[in-house]
Amino acid sequence: MSTLTQNDIEIATRAADTFTRLYYSTYDSPTRVDDLPNFYRANSALTWNGRPFEGIEGVRELVSGIPATKHEVQSFDCHPIPGSQPPSLLVTVSGIVTHGKGPAGNPANTPRHEVEGHPRVFSQTFVLAPDPNAPPTKSGEVAKYYITADALRFVG
């Protein structure tokens, strides 16, 4: 097992910051059904609030079956996983997501447990792996990653 350096940790944090911004802006975009699956591979595992999906087609199935979203990321944390260079990353994200038009777009009698319309606190954990098909990176440069595992849970 390789030892992580301070440089590895700084690069991993930059990679997680870039990933987080790109991932959620893509998730919230009108083209998400086509674009979000590009973050995954055929063998990627996704669990969305307890429901399992697999690979690119599973991601496409999930996002095409839920209303439009607006994510507000409140925090994220990143931990490089030693063993490869660049290291895989464990990224945890928490925030608020609103599906559909938000509370103002729903009738007053919309149940609280409905996904659409109510802001929900979420926690999402990713395992990112270096993309072996991406061009090699130079020293100090952020590697290209893809999602190998993704687990989202509504917290509130």
DRENTORKOL-3810 file (N, C-alpha, C; in nm, 4 decimals):
REM DRENTORKOL-3810
@n.u->0.0846; n.v->-0.1176; n.w->0.0000; ca.u->0.0000; ca.v->0.0000; ca.w->0.0000; c.u->0.0892; c.v->0.1241; c.w->0.0000
@n.u->0.0530; n.v->0.2202; n.w->-0.0821; ca.u->0.1336; ca.v->0.3414; ca.w->-0.0903; c.u->0.0927; c.v->0.4401; c.w->0.0186
@n.u->0.1858; n.v->0.5272; n.w->0.0531; ca.u->0.1612; ca.v->0.6304; ca.w->0.1524; c.u->0.1160; c.v->0.7562; c.w->0.0809
@n.u->0.0157; n.v->0.8215; n.w->0.1362; ca.u->-0.0325; ca.v->0.9456; ca.w->0.0779; c.u->0.0546; c.v->1.0617; c.w->0.1231
@n.u->0.0786; n.v->1.1540; n.w->0.0317; ca.u->0.1531; ca.v->1.2745; ca.w->0.0639; c.u->0.0559; c.v->1.3910; c.w->0.0829
@n.u->0.1047; n.v->1.4997; n.w->0.1371; ca.u->0.0227; ca.v->1.6200; ca.w->0.1495; c.u->-0.0233; c.v->1.6666; c.w->0.0124
@n.u->0.0615; n.v->1.6520; n.w->-0.0884; ca.u->0.0260; ca.v->1.6886; ca.w->-0.2253; c.u->-0.0896; c.v->1.6022; c.w->-0.2762
@n.u->-0.0866; n.v->1.4709; n.w->-0.2472; ca.u->-0.1966; ca.v->1.3818; ca.w->-0.2866; c.u->-0.3285; c.v->1.4311; c.w->-0.2269
@n.u->-0.3249; n.v->1.4704; n.w->-0.1006; ca.u->-0.4457; ca.v->1.5148; ca.w->-0.0317; c.u->-0.4966; c.v->1.6459; c.w->-0.0918
@n.u->-0.4069; n.v->1.7385; n.w->-0.1211; ca.u->-0.4478; ca.v->1.8655; ca.w->-0.1817; c.u->-0.5067; c.v->1.8451; c.w->-0.3203
@n.u->-0.4444; n.v->1.7591; n.w->-0.4004; ca.u->-0.4958; ca.v->1.7313; ca.w->-0.5355; c.u->-0.6312; c.v->1.6610; c.w->-0.5260
@n.u->-0.6448; n.v->1.5672; n.w->-0.4327; ca.u->-0.7708; ca.v->1.4966; ca.w->-0.4151; c.u->-0.8823; c.v->1.5928; c.w->-0.3749
@n.u->-0.8517; n.v->1.6877; n.w->-0.2887; ca.u->-0.9516; ca.v->1.7856; ca.w->-0.2460; c.u->-0.9946; c.v->1.8723; c.w->-0.3639
@n.u->-0.9002; n.v->1.9139; n.w->-0.4467; ca.u->-0.9350; ca.v->1.9913; ca.w->-0.5671; c.u->-1.0203; c.v->1.9079; c.w->-0.6616
@n.u->-0.9851; n.v->1.7801; n.w->-0.6777; ca.u->-1.0622; ca.v->1.6915; ca.w->-0.7652; c.u->-1.2054; c.v->1.6768; c.w->-0.7128
@n.u->-1.2208; n.v->1.6612; n.w->-0.5822; ca.u->-1.3537; ca.v->1.6466; ca.w->-0.5232; c.u->-1.4353; c.v->1.7739; c.w->-0.5392
@n.u->-1.3719; n.v->1.8893; n.w->-0.5228; ca.u->-1.4406; ca.v->2.0170; ca.w->-0.5412; c.u->-1.4894; c.v->2.0301; c.w->-0.6853
@n.u->-1.4012; n.v->2.0014; n.w->-0.7798; ca.u->-1.4379; ca.v->2.0089; ca.w->-0.9222; c.u->-1.5491; c.v->1.9092; c.w->-0.9526
@n.u->-1.5328; n.v->1.7858; n.w->-0.9059; ca.u->-1.6330; ca.v->1.6827; ca.w->-0.9297; c.u->-1.7685; c.v->1.7262; c.w->-0.8748
@n.u->-1.7716; n.v->1.7735; n.w->-0.7507; ca.u->-1.8974; ca.v->1.8103; ca.w->-0.6858; c.u->-1.9697; c.v->1.9190; c.w->-0.7641
@n.u->-1.8984; n.v->2.0215; n.w->-0.8029; ca.u->-1.9611; ca.v->2.1297; ca.w->-0.8804; c.u->-2.0147; c.v->2.0788; c.w->-1.0136
@n.u->-1.9330; n.v->2.0010; n.w->-1.0860; ca.u->-1.9753; ca.v->1.9483; ca.w->-1.2167; c.u->-2.0926; c.v->1.8506; c.w->-1.2038
@n.u->-2.0842; n.v->1.7601; n.w->-1.1081; ca.u->-2.1865; ca.v->1.6567; ca.w->-1.0928; c.u->-2.3238; c.v->1.7191; c.w->-1.0668
@n.u->-2.3329; n.v->1.8087; n.w->-0.9685; ca.u->-2.4646; ca.v->1.8618; ca.w->-0.9329; c.u->-2.5162; c.v->1.9629; c.w->-1.0349
@n.u->-2.4291; n.v->2.0363; n.w->-1.1011; ca.u->-2.4789; ca.v->2.1250; ca.w->-1.2077; c.u->-2.5306; c.v->2.0418; c.w->-1.3245
@n.u->-2.4672; n.v->1.9276; n.w->-1.3515; ca.u->-2.5155; ca.v->1.8377; ca.w->-1.4567; c.u->-2.6470; c.v->1.7733; c.w->-1.4146
@n.u->-2.6551; n.v->1.7284; n.w->-1.2890; ca.u->-2.7762; ca.v->1.6653; ca.w->-1.2371; c.u->-2.8951; c.v->1.7604; c.w->-1.2482
@n.u->-2.8725; n.v->1.8887; n.w->-1.2254; ca.u->-2.9802; ca.v->1.9876; ca.w->-1.2258; c.u->-3.0091; c.v->2.0452; c.w->-1.3645
@n.u->-2.9355; n.v->2.0031; n.w->-1.4657; ca.u->-2.9517; ca.v->2.0614; ca.w->-1.5995; c.u->-3.0653; c.v->1.9931; c.w->-1.6766
@n.u->-3.1203; n.v->2.0620; n.w->-1.7757; ca.u->-3.2252; ca.v->2.0018; ca.w->-1.8581; c.u->-3.1750; c.v->1.8822; c.w->-1.9416
@n.u->-3.0441; n.v->1.8690; n.w->-1.9574; ca.u->-2.9874; ca.v->1.7596; ca.w->-2.0377; c.u->-2.9342; c.v->1.6457; c.w->-1.9516
@n.u->-2.9767; n.v->1.6393; n.w->-1.8254; ca.u->-2.9215; ca.v->1.5418; ca.w->-1.7312; c.u->-2.9396; c.v->1.3968; c.w->-1.7739
@n.u->-3.0507; n.v->1.3631; n.w->-1.8410; ca.u->-3.0731; ca.v->1.2242; ca.w->-1.8824; c.u->-2.9621; c.v->1.1778; c.w->-1.9760
@n.u->-2.9133; n.v->1.2680; n.w->-2.0601; ca.u->-2.8042; ca.v->1.2337; ca.w->-2.1520; c.u->-2.6666; c.v->1.2528; c.w->-2.0900
@n.u->-2.6508; n.v->1.3535; n.w->-2.0042; ca.u->-2.5174; ca.v->1.3910; ca.w->-1.9567; c.u->-2.4745; c.v->1.3233; c.w->-1.8257
@n.u->-2.5660; n.v->1.3031; n.w->-1.7315; ca.u->-2.5268; ca.v->1.2462; ca.w->-1.6025; c.u->-2.4683; c.v->1.1048; c.w->-1.6149
@n.u->-2.5199; n.v->1.0182; n.w->-1.7026; ca.u->-2.4598; ca.v->0.8845; ca.w->-1.7154; c.u->-2.3118; c.v->0.8858; c.w->-1.7544
@n.u->-2.2617; n.v->0.9948; n.w->-1.8101; ca.u->-2.1203; ca.v->1.0037; ca.w->-1.8483; c.u->-2.0265; c.v->1.0011; c.w->-1.7276
@n.u->-2.0794; n.v->1.0240; n.w->-1.6084; ca.u->-1.9979; ca.v->1.0188; ca.w->-1.4868; c.u->-1.9766; c.v->0.8747; c.w->-1.4392
@n.u->-2.0509; n.v->0.7803; n.w->-1.4975; ca.u->-2.0521; ca.v->0.6409; ca.w->-1.4525; c.u->-1.9948; c.v->0.5497; c.w->-1.5612
@n.u->-1.9760; n.v->0.4220; n.w->-1.5256; ca.u->-1.9340; ca.v->0.3187; ca.w->-1.6199; c.u->-2.0329; c.v->0.2033; c.w->-1.6108
@n.u->-2.0212; n.v->0.1081; n.w->-1.7017; ca.u->-2.1157; ca.v->-0.0043; ca.w->-1.7081; c.u->-2.1218; c.v->-0.0837; c.w->-1.5778
@n.u->-2.0120; n.v->-0.0883; n.w->-1.5040; ca.u->-2.0089; ca.v->-0.1656; ca.w->-1.3797; c.u->-2.0284; c.v->-0.0795; c.w->-1.2544
@n.u->-2.0654; n.v->0.0463; n.w->-1.2695; ca.u->-2.0876; ca.v->0.1339; ca.w->-1.1542; c.u->-2.2134; c.v->0.0908; c.w->-1.0790
@n.u->-2.2102; n.v->0.1070; n.w->-0.9468; ca.u->-2.3252; ca.v->0.0741; ca.w->-0.8623; c.u->-2.3829; c.v->0.2022; c.w->-0.8035
@n.u->-2.5139; n.v->0.2156; n.w->-0.8092; ca.u->-2.5836; ca.v->0.3326; ca.w->-0.7574; c.u->-2.6984; c.v->0.2844; c.w->-0.6692
@n.u->-2.7076; n.v->0.3414; n.w->-0.5496; ca.u->-2.8215; ca.v->0.3146; ca.w->-0.4618; c.u->-2.8857; c.v->0.4487; c.w->-0.4317
@n.u->-3.0111; n.v->0.4655; n.w->-0.4743; ca.u->-3.0820; ca.v->0.5914; ca.w->-0.4569; c.u->-3.1903; c.v->0.5689; c.w->-0.3526
@n.u->-3.1664; n.v->0.6176; n.w->-0.2334; ca.u->-3.2603; ca.v->0.6069; ca.w->-0.1218; c.u->-3.3081; c.v->0.4625; c.w->-0.1029
@n.u->-3.2132; n.v->0.3692; n.w->-0.1107; ca.u->-3.2429; ca.v->0.2285; ca.w->-0.0889; c.u->-3.2759; c.v->0.1486; c.w->-0.2138
@n.u->-3.2902; n.v->0.2149; n.w->-0.3282; ca.u->-3.3209; ca.v->0.1453; ca.w->-0.4539; c.u->-3.1931; c.v->0.1283; c.w->-0.5350
@n.u->-3.1562; n.v->0.0028; n.w->-0.5677; ca.u->-3.0321; ca.v->-0.0203; ca.w->-0.6426; c.u->-3.0502; c.v->-0.0015; c.w->-0.7935
@n.u->-2.9476; n.v->0.0549; n.w->-0.8563; ca.u->-2.9392; ca.v->0.0700; ca.w->-1.0018; c.u->-2.7982; c.v->0.0312; c.w->-1.0412
@n.u->-2.7827; n.v->-0.0148; n.w->-1.1640; ca.u->-2.6502; ca.v->-0.0565; ca.w->-1.2071; c.u->-2.6124; c.v->0.0094; c.w->-1.3398
@n.u->-2.4914; n.v->0.0617; n.w->-1.3430; ca.u->-2.4302; ca.v->0.1112; ca.w->-1.4653; c.u->-2.4964; c.v->0.2331; c.w->-1.5261
@n.u->-2.4527; n.v->0.2625; n.w->-1.6454; ca.u->-2.4972; ca.v->0.3811; ca.w->-1.7196; c.u->-2.6474; c.v->0.3763; c.w->-1.7438
@n.u->-2.6985; n.v->0.2602; n.w->-1.7858; ca.u->-2.8417; ca.v->0.2488; ca.w->-1.8135; c.u->-2.9249; c.v->0.2628; c.w->-1.6868
@n.u->-2.8735; n.v->0.2141; n.w->-1.5751; ca.u->-2.9442; ca.v->0.2309; ca.w->-1.4480; c.u->-2.9547; c.v->0.3768; c.w->-1.4082
@n.u->-2.8475; n.v->0.4515; n.w->-1.4283; ca.u->-2.8486; ca.v->0.5958; ca.w->-1.3983; c.u->-2.9500; c.v->0.6654; c.w->-1.4892
@n.u->-2.9481; n.v->0.6308; n.w->-1.6158; ca.u->-3.0421; ca.v->0.6908; ca.w->-1.7117; c.u->-3.1867; c.v->0.6593; c.w->-1.6708
@n.u->-3.2117; n.v->0.5357; n.w->-1.6288; ca.u->-3.3458; ca.v->0.4956; ca.w->-1.5841; c.u->-3.3883; c.v->0.5794; c.w->-1.4630
@n.u->-3.2985; n.v->0.5954; n.w->-1.3672; ca.u->-3.3303; ca.v->0.6727; ca.w->-1.2476; c.u->-3.3636; c.v->0.8172; c.w->-1.2814
@n.u->-3.2737; n.v->0.8864; n.w->-1.3496; ca.u->-3.2941; ca.v->1.0307; ca.w->-1.3710; c.u->-3.4088; c.v->1.0601; c.w->-1.4665
@n.u->-3.4408; n.v->0.9664; n.w->-1.5545; ca.u->-3.5545; ca.v->0.9906; ca.w->-1.6437; c.u->-3.6870; c.v->0.9673; c.w->-1.5707
@n.u->-3.6829; n.v->0.9012; n.w->-1.4542; ca.u->-3.8044; ca.v->0.8720; ca.w->-1.3802; c.u->-3.8342; c.v->0.9645; c.w->-1.2644
@n.u->-3.7498; n.v->1.0649; n.w->-1.2413; ca.u->-3.7760; ca.v->1.1588; ca.w->-1.1313; c.u->-3.7876; c.v->1.3004; c.w->-1.1878
@n.u->-3.8593; n.v->1.3875; n.w->-1.1170; ca.u->-3.8754; ca.v->1.5247; ca.w->-1.1665; c.u->-3.7432; c.v->1.6018; c.w->-1.1659
@n.u->-3.7444; n.v->1.7146; n.w->-1.2315; ca.u->-3.6274; ca.v->1.8034; ca.w->-1.2344; c.u->-3.5827; c.v->1.8337; c.w->-1.0916
@n.u->-3.4531; n.v->1.8643; n.w->-1.0748; ca.u->-3.3976; ca.v->1.8861; ca.w->-0.9416; c.u->-3.3246; c.v->2.0198; c.w->-0.9318
@n.u->-3.3113; n.v->2.0629; n.w->-0.8083; ca.u->-3.2254; ca.v->2.1768; ca.w->-0.7739; c.u->-3.1533; c.v->2.1382; c.w->-0.6461
@n.u->-3.0202; n.v->2.1166; n.w->-0.6572; ca.u->-2.9383; ca.v->2.0789; ca.w->-0.5416; c.u->-2.8683; c.v->2.2014; c.w->-0.4841
@n.u->-2.8641; n.v->2.2085; n.w->-0.3533; ca.u->-2.7837; ca.v->2.3074; ca.w->-0.2819; c.u->-2.6848; c.v->2.2290; c.w->-0.1975
@n.u->-2.5603; n.v->2.2221; n.w->-0.2425; ca.u->-2.4578; ca.v->2.1515; ca.w->-0.1671; c.u->-2.4164; c.v->2.2393; c.w->-0.0500
@n.u->-2.4258; n.v->2.1855; n.w->0.0704; ca.u->-2.3884; ca.v->2.2613; ca.w->0.1887; c.u->-2.2486; c.v->2.2264; c.w->0.2371
@n.u->-2.2059; n.v->2.1026; n.w->0.2130; ca.u->-2.0700; ca.v->2.0655; ca.w->0.2503; c.u->-2.0295; c.v->1.9397; c.w->0.1753
@n.u->-1.8980; n.v->1.9217; n.w->0.1631; ca.u->-1.8447; ca.v->1.7967; ca.w->0.1106; c.u->-1.7125; c.v->1.7692; c.w->0.1789
@n.u->-1.6751; n.v->1.6421; n.w->0.1784; ca.u->-1.5477; ca.v->1.6010; ca.w->0.2351; c.u->-1.4886; c.v->1.4969; c.w->0.1420
@n.u->-1.3573; n.v->1.4890; n.w->0.1397; ca.u->-1.2899; ca.v->1.3974; ca.w->0.0493; c.u->-1.1767; c.v->1.3276; c.w->0.1227
@n.u->-1.1665; n.v->1.1969; n.w->0.0991; ca.u->-1.0585; ca.v->1.1182; ca.w->0.1564; c.u->-0.9957; c.v->1.0351; c.w->0.0454
@n.u->-0.8695; n.v->1.0604; n.w->0.0128; ca.u->-0.8031; ca.v->0.9748; ca.w->-0.0857; c.u->-0.7838; c.v->0.8349; c.w->-0.0279
@n.u->-0.7998; n.v->0.7344; n.w->-0.1107; ca.u->-0.7843; ca.v->0.5953; ca.w->-0.0702; c.u->-0.6502; c.v->0.5461; c.w->-0.1242
@n.u->-0.5549; n.v->0.5177; n.w->-0.0384; ca.u->-0.4225; ca.v->0.4758; ca.w->-0.0859; c.u->-0.4308; c.v->0.3431; c.w->-0.1628
@n.u->-0.3365; n.v->0.3243; n.w->-0.2504; ca.u->-0.3282; ca.v->0.1980; ca.w->-0.3228; c.u->-0.3074; c.v->0.2151; c.w->-0.4713
@n.u->-0.3431; n.v->0.3289; n.w->-0.5240; ca.u->-0.3189; ca.v->0.3556; ca.w->-0.6657; c.u->-0.2703; c.v->0.4988; c.w->-0.6790
@n.u->-0.2139; n.v->0.5298; n.w->-0.7910; ca.u->-0.1672; ca.v->0.6659; ca.w->-0.8159; c.u->-0.2191; c.v->0.7100; c.w->-0.9511
@n.u->-0.3070; n.v->0.8071; n.w->-0.9586; ca.u->-0.3634; ca.v->0.8820; ca.w->-0.8464; c.u->-0.4572; c.v->0.7933; c.w->-0.7642
@n.u->-0.4793; n.v->0.8314; n.w->-0.6380; ca.u->-0.5625; ca.v->0.7473; ca.w->-0.5514; c.u->-0.7107; c.v->0.7567; c.w->-0.5876
@n.u->-0.7841; n.v->0.6502; n.w->-0.5566; ca.u->-0.9300; ca.v->0.6588; ca.w->-0.5623; c.u->-0.9734; c.v->0.7548; c.w->-0.4526
@n.u->-1.0967; n.v->0.8041; n.w->-0.4607; ca.u->-1.1448; ca.v->0.9041; ca.w->-0.3653; c.u->-1.2768; c.v->0.8608; c.w->-0.3043
@n.u->-1.2908; n.v->0.8828; n.w->-0.1740; ca.u->-1.4183; ca.v->0.8690; ca.w->-0.1060; c.u->-1.4690; c.v->1.0106; c.w->-0.0827
@n.u->-1.5825; n.v->1.0454; n.w->-0.1438; ca.u->-1.6367; ca.v->1.1806; ca.w->-0.1353; c.u->-1.7744; c.v->1.1732; c.w->-0.0711
@n.u->-1.7937; n.v->1.2501; n.w->0.0350; ca.u->-1.9247; ca.v->1.2589; ca.w->0.0988; c.u->-1.9782; c.v->1.4012; c.w->0.0815
@n.u->-2.1061; n.v->1.4096; n.w->0.0481; ca.u->-2.1700; ca.v->1.5378; ca.w->0.0191; c.u->-2.3000; c.v->1.5448; c.w->0.0979
@n.u->-2.3290; n.v->1.6622; n.w->0.1518; ca.u->-2.4596; ca.v->1.6822; ca.w->0.2145; c.u->-2.5167; c.v->1.8144; c.w->0.1661
@n.u->-2.6481; n.v->1.8194; n.w->0.1633; ca.u->-2.7138; ca.v->1.9403; ca.w->0.1164; c.u->-2.8644; c.v->1.9244; c.w->0.1144
@n.u->-2.9272; n.v->2.0083; n.w->0.0334; ca.u->-3.0729; ca.v->2.0096; ca.w->0.0195; c.u->-3.1052; c.v->1.9949; c.w->-0.1285
@n.u->-3.2038; n.v->1.9110; n.w->-0.1582; ca.u->-3.2486; ca.v->1.8949; ca.w->-0.2967; c.u->-3.3995; c.v->1.9182; c.w->-0.3013
@n.u->-3.4415; n.v->1.9901; n.w->-0.4034; ca.u->-3.5840; ca.v->2.0105; ca.w->-0.4295; c.u->-3.6141; c.v->1.9480; c.w->-0.5646
@n.u->-3.7165; n.v->1.8650; n.w->-0.5684; ca.u->-3.7601; ca.v->1.8026; ca.w->-0.6937; c.u->-3.8810; c.v->1.8776; c.w->-0.7470
@n.u->-3.8883; n.v->1.8929; n.w->-0.8768; ca.u->-4.0023; ca.v->1.9582; ca.w->-0.9394; c.u->-3.9966; c.v->2.1081; c.w->-0.9227
@n.u->-4.1129; n.v->2.1672; n.w->-0.9076; ca.u->-4.1239; ca.v->2.3135; ca.w->-0.9035; c.u->-4.1072; c.v->2.3713; c.w->-0.7641
@n.u->-4.0835; n.v->2.2876; n.w->-0.6653; ca.u->-4.0704; ca.v->2.3365; ca.w->-0.5289; c.u->-4.2065; c.v->2.3511; c.w->-0.4639
@n.u->-4.2083; n.v->2.3883; n.w->-0.3365; ca.u->-4.3342; ca.v->2.3971; ca.w->-0.2625; c.u->-4.4366; c.v->2.4911; c.w->-0.3265
@n.u->-4.3914; n.v->2.6004; n.w->-0.3850; ca.u->-4.4845; ca.v->2.6966; ca.w->-0.4445; c.u->-4.5535; c.v->2.6394; c.w->-0.5683
@n.u->-4.4928; n.v->2.5383; n.w->-0.6320; ca.u->-4.5506; ca.v->2.4809; ca.w->-0.7536; c.u->-4.6452; c.v->2.3662; c.w->-0.7290
@n.u->-4.6653; n.v->2.3273; n.w->-0.6037; ca.u->-4.7529; ca.v->2.2148; ca.w->-0.5706; c.u->-4.8787; c.v->2.2621; c.w->-0.4998
@n.u->-4.9861; n.v->2.1821; n.w->-0.5106; ca.u->-5.1057; ca.v->2.2141; ca.w->-0.4321; c.u->-5.0742; c.v->2.2072; c.w->-0.2829
@n.u->-5.1470; n.v->2.2820; n.w->-0.2040; ca.u->-5.1231; ca.v->2.2883; ca.w->-0.0589; c.u->-5.1380; c.v->2.1524; c.w->0.0089
@n.u->-5.2138; n.v->2.0609; n.w->-0.0500; ca.u->-5.2373; ca.v->1.9312; ca.w->0.0133; c.u->-5.1367; c.v->1.8242; c.w->-0.0306
@n.u->-5.0248; n.v->1.8627; n.w->-0.0935; ca.u->-4.9226; ca.v->1.7659; ca.w->-0.1331; c.u->-4.8608; c.v->1.7052; c.w->-0.0075
@n.u->-4.8639; n.v->1.5704; n.w->0.0053; ca.u->-4.8083; ca.v->1.5071; ca.w->0.1264; c.u->-4.6586; c.v->1.5334; c.w->0.1415
@n.u->-4.6132; n.v->1.5434; n.w->0.2671; ca.u->-4.4717; ca.v->1.5705; ca.w->0.2966; c.u->-4.3800; c.v->1.4603; c.w->0.2442
@n.u->-4.4261; n.v->1.3368; n.w->0.2389; ca.u->-4.3395; ca.v->1.2263; ca.w->0.1957; c.u->-4.3248; c.v->1.2189; c.w->0.0445
@n.u->-4.3985; n.v->1.3002; n.w->-0.0298; ca.u->-4.3835; ca.v->1.3033; ca.w->-0.1750; c.u->-4.2452; c.v->1.3587; c.w->-0.2097
@n.u->-4.1824; n.v->1.2975; n.w->-0.3106; ca.u->-4.0505; ca.v->1.3450; ca.w->-0.3530; c.u->-4.0627; c.v->1.4834; c.w->-0.4157
@n.u->-4.1666; n.v->1.5026; n.w->-0.4970; ca.u->-4.1765; ca.v->1.6276; ca.w->-0.5712; c.u->-4.2242; c.v->1.7422; c.w->-0.4833
@n.u->-4.1541; n.v->1.8541; n.w->-0.4942; ca.u->-4.1998; ca.v->1.9783; ca.w->-0.4360; c.u->-4.1405; c.v->2.0196; c.w->-0.3038
@n.u->-4.1028; n.v->1.9258; n.w->-0.2200; ca.u->-4.0533; ca.v->1.9624; ca.w->-0.0883; c.u->-3.9010; c.v->1.9554; c.w->-0.0842
@n.u->-3.8356; n.v->2.0583; n.w->-0.0294; ca.u->-3.6900; ca.v->2.0485; ca.w->-0.0107; c.u->-3.6586; c.v->1.9329; c.w->0.0847
@n.u->-3.5589; n.v->1.8520; n.w->0.0480; ca.u->-3.5208; ca.v->1.7367; ca.w->0.1302; c.u->-3.3720; c.v->1.7449; c.w->0.1584
@n.u->-3.3343; n.v->1.7169; n.w->0.2836; ca.u->-3.1932; ca.v->1.7075; ca.w->0.3190; c.u->-3.1432; c.v->1.5738; c.w->0.2656
@n.u->-3.0247; n.v->1.5747; n.w->0.2040; ca.u->-2.9698; ca.v->1.4505; ca.w->0.1515; c.u->-2.8246; c.v->1.4346; c.w->0.1931
@n.u->-2.7816; n.v->1.3098; n.w->0.1924; ca.u->-2.6420; ca.v->1.2742; ca.w->0.2124; c.u->-2.6065; c.v->1.1800; c.w->0.0978
@n.u->-2.4964; n.v->1.2065; n.w->0.0314; ca.u->-2.4555; ca.v->1.1239; ca.w->-0.0818; c.u->-2.3070; c.v->1.0920; c.w->-0.0691
@n.u->-2.2741; n.v->0.9657; n.w->-0.0903; ca.u->-2.1371; ca.v->0.9184; ca.w->-0.0797; c.u->-2.0959; c.v->0.8572; c.w->-0.2119
@n.u->-1.9794; n.v->0.8975; n.w->-0.2609; ca.u->-1.9254; ca.v->0.8481; ca.w->-0.3875; c.u->-1.7908; c.v->0.7818; c.w->-0.3642
@n.u->-1.7633; n.v->0.6778; n.w->-0.4402; ca.u->-1.6283; ca.v->0.6272; ca.w->-0.4551; c.u->-1.5899; c.v->0.6583; c.w->-0.5991
@n.u->-1.4865; n.v->0.7405; n.w->-0.6143; ca.u->-1.4385; ca.v->0.7799; ca.w->-0.7472; c.u->-1.3081; c.v->0.7068; c.w->-0.7761
@n.u->-1.2963; n.v->0.6568; n.w->-0.8977; ca.u->-1.1742; ca.v->0.5869; ca.w->-0.9384; c.u->-1.1108; c.v->0.6624; c.w->-1.0540
@n.u->-0.9781; n.v->0.6618; n.w->-1.0620; ca.u->-0.9114; ca.v->0.7258; ca.w->-1.1761; c.u->-0.9573; c.v->0.6582; c.w->-1.3052
@n.u->-0.9847; n.v->0.7388; n.w->-1.4056; ca.u->-1.0312; ca.v->0.6866; ca.w->-1.5341; c.u->-0.9111; c.v->0.6366; c.w->-1.6139
@n.u->-0.9014; n.v->0.5060; n.w->-1.6369; ca.u->-0.7851; ca.v->0.4521; ca.w->-1.7081; c.u->-0.7822; c.v->0.4924; c.w->-1.8555
@n.u->-0.8947; n.v->0.5398; n.w->-1.9082; ca.u->-0.9005; ca.v->0.5805; ca.w->-2.0492; c.u->-0.8677; c.v->0.7283; c.w->-2.0702
@n.u->-0.8536; n.v->0.8028; n.w->-1.9602; ca.u->-0.8209; ca.v->0.9450; ca.w->-1.9712; c.u->-0.6716; c.v->0.9610; c.w->-1.9965
@n.u->-0.6325; n.v->1.0682; n.w->-2.0654; ca.u->-0.4893; ca.v->1.0914; ca.w->-2.0851; c.u->-0.4180; c.v->1.1073; c.w->-1.9513
@n.u->-0.2918; n.v->1.0671; n.w->-1.9425; ca.u->-0.2177; ca.v->1.0810; ca.w->-1.8160; c.u->-0.2097; c.v->1.2273; c.w->-1.7727
@n.u->-0.2098; n.v->1.2474; n.w->-1.6412; ca.u->-0.1993; ca.v->1.3834; ca.w->-1.5885; c.u->-0.0552; c.v->1.4130; c.w->-1.5515
@n.u->-0.0253; n.v->1.5411; n.w->-1.5505; ca.u->0.1082; ca.v->1.5859; ca.w->-1.5092; c.u->0.1092; c.v->1.6014; c.w->-1.3571
@n.u->0.2250; n.v->1.6085; n.w->-1.2999; ca.u->0.2388; ca.v->1.6263; ca.w->-1.1566; c.u->0.1644; c.v->1.7525; c.w->-1.1123
@n.u->0.0839; n.v->1.7415; n.w->-1.0090; ca.u->0.0095; ca.v->1.8556; ca.w->-0.9571; c.u->-0.1226; c.v->1.8795; c.w->-1.0270
@n.u->-0.1525; n.v->1.8028; n.w->-1.1313; ca.u->-0.2756; ca.v->1.8199; ca.w->-1.2078; c.u->-0.3819; c.v->1.7240; c.w->-1.1550
@n.u->-0.5070; n.v->1.7660; n.w->-1.1591; ca.u->-0.6172; ca.v->1.6837; ca.w->-1.1112; c.u->-0.6449; c.v->1.5733; c.w->-1.2132
@n.u->-0.6540; n.v->1.4495; n.w->-1.1649; ca.u->-0.6825; ca.v->1.3352; ca.w->-1.2514; c.u->-0.8294; c.v->1.3355; c.w->-1.2940
@n.u->-0.8607; n.v->1.2606; n.w->-1.3972; ca.u->-0.9981; ca.v->1.2413; ca.w->-1.4413; c.u->-1.0520; c.v->1.1179; c.w->-1.3689
@n.u->-1.1710; n.v->1.1307; n.w->-1.3132; ca.u->-1.2307; ca.v->1.0241; ca.w->-1.2337; c.u->-1.3668; c.v->0.9854; c.w->-1.2898
@n.u->-1.4116; n.v->0.8651; n.w->-1.2533; ca.u->-1.5486; ca.v->0.8233; ca.w->-1.2791; c.u->-1.6047; c.v->0.7633; c.w->-1.1499
@n.u->-1.7372; n.v->0.7512; n.w->-1.1439; ca.u->-1.8037; ca.v->0.7020; ca.w->-1.0234; c.u->-1.8110; c.v->0.5491; c.w->-1.0310
@n.u->-1.7525; n.v->0.4822; n.w->-0.9310; ca.u->-1.7668; ca.v->0.3373; ca.w->-0.9237; c.u->-1.8818; c.v->0.2985; c.w->-0.8308
@n.u->-1.9072; n.v->0.3808; n.w->-0.7277; ca.u->-2.0174; ca.v->0.3546; ca.w->-0.6353; c.u->-2.0761; c.v->0.4877; c.w->-0.5904
@n.u->-2.2065; n.v->0.4897; n.w->-0.5736; ca.u->-2.2801; ca.v->0.6116; ca.w->-0.5400; c.u->-2.3986; c.v->0.5705; c.w->-0.4534
@n.u->-2.4103; n.v->0.6295; n.w->-0.3349; ca.u->-2.5224; ca.v->0.5995; ca.w->-0.2459; c.u->-2.5817; c.v->0.7309; c.w->-0.1953
@n.u->-2.7105; n.v->0.7533; n.w->-0.2254; ca.u->-2.7811; ca.v->0.8731; ca.w->-0.1811; c.u->-2.8901; c.v->0.8325; c.w->-0.0835
@n.u->-2.9041; n.v->0.9095; n.w->0.0221; ca.u->-3.0119; ca.v->0.8906; ca.w->0.1191; c.u->-3.0715; c.v->1.0259; c.w->0.1530
@n.u->-3.2068; n.v->1.0291; n.w->0.1619; ca.u->-3.2716; ca.v->1.1458; ca.w->0.2177; c.u->-3.2568; c.v->1.1361; c.w->0.3686
@n.u->-3.2195; n.v->1.2469; n.w->0.4311; ca.u->-3.1939; ca.v->1.2469; ca.w->0.5743; c.u->-3.3148; c.v->1.3001; c.w->0.6492
@n.u->-3.3804; n.v->1.3973; n.w->0.5927; ca.u->-3.4965; ca.v->1.4568; ca.w->0.6611; c.u->-3.6200; c.v->1.4489; c.w->0.5782
END
